[in-house]
Amino acid sequence: MKSKKPTPPPQAPPPAPPRPILRNVTPPPDPTPMVKAELEGLLNFHLSQLGTMTHRLEWLNEQIDRDGIVLTRLQSEEGKKKEAKYMNDRIHVLWVAKKGLGKNVTWHREEIKRLTALLSQGRSPEMATKLPQEIEWADMAKD
């Protein structure tokens, strides 16, 4: 008679790697090209992105205002607590999206300052006048 060797217990699977923590970190500066045409192209890209973000911030502010009016109405009606909670959650999501644009706006503005300084070589840079100024950005991004 052959003796059976005991089978070892099954090994536990290795622990899962830790999940990355998502942070809204300002990206590093773009690699700086040395050719004037490429510098101007990169500058135009950042100006275009700021223009797009202007429209997004305006849209988000408008949606938050509209949903706030609906939330006020829902809170005053009897039996609409569930709907009011969902509307409040929706406003919170819009607010988070709005705050998420803040670091992006800052980054693009810093890149524009850096690139215009490189292009102007001491002369006063000509910025796009259609874009909001610093105080206007702060006003759009306020709570």
Helices and strands as residue ranges (DSSP letters): H 36-76, H 81-120, H 134-141
